[in-house]
Amino acid sequence: FDEWMPSSVEFLDNYRFNLEKGRHNNAAFQLHQATERLYHCVLLVCTFYTPHNHNIGFLAQAERLDIRLRDVWPMANRKDRTMFEKLKDAYVKARYSKHYRISEEELSWLGERVEELGRVVHIVCSEKIAQLEQALNGRKILQRAQVAVDPFGIPREHLVIHARLTEERQHDLRALAILDDA
């Protein structure tokens, strides 16, 4: 997360700079790179794996991890699907094809979608990192409890049941905190 998220922001900044300068093909490539890094980020954080692939159509498999990721790219009509394909093609064609064309309007629409992808990836990754930290902390507490309690003859299965109940209680408390914030 600490590597891929800031990298995506840098490419998004480069996209804005090139868009402002009227360098549309370079802006499209920078936007592709930001998108690619966001998908790599969420895949690594949530699955501890990301394929060595630049095809954002393939990397979009990350959308299976969280329904919020699916909502970023509208695919209801042909125009929306074509826009995503244009961004996908930017990896090669924006740099090497003299026939690749993308308008400022198309870039602006795609830029909004990539910014939304960034917001969603940040939320999904932050939640997963918090979940992993909580699980790690729960394990440490369980390990300490085993060391402290086992000498007194409490069966191990009671400790595991207690740890599960504690995790469920923490989940309930987190859910209540979310409701209170709303």
Buried (B, 14 or more C-beta within 10 A) or exposed (E): BEEBBEBBBEBBEBBBEBBEEEBBBBBBBBBBBBBBBBBBBBBBBBEEEBEEEBEBEEBBEBBEBBEBBBEBBEEEEEEBEEBBEBBBBBBEBBEEEEEBEBEEEBBEBBBEBBBBBBEBBBEBBEEBBEEEEBEEEBEEBBEEBBEEBEEEEBEEEEBEEBBEEBBEEEEEEEEEEEEEEE
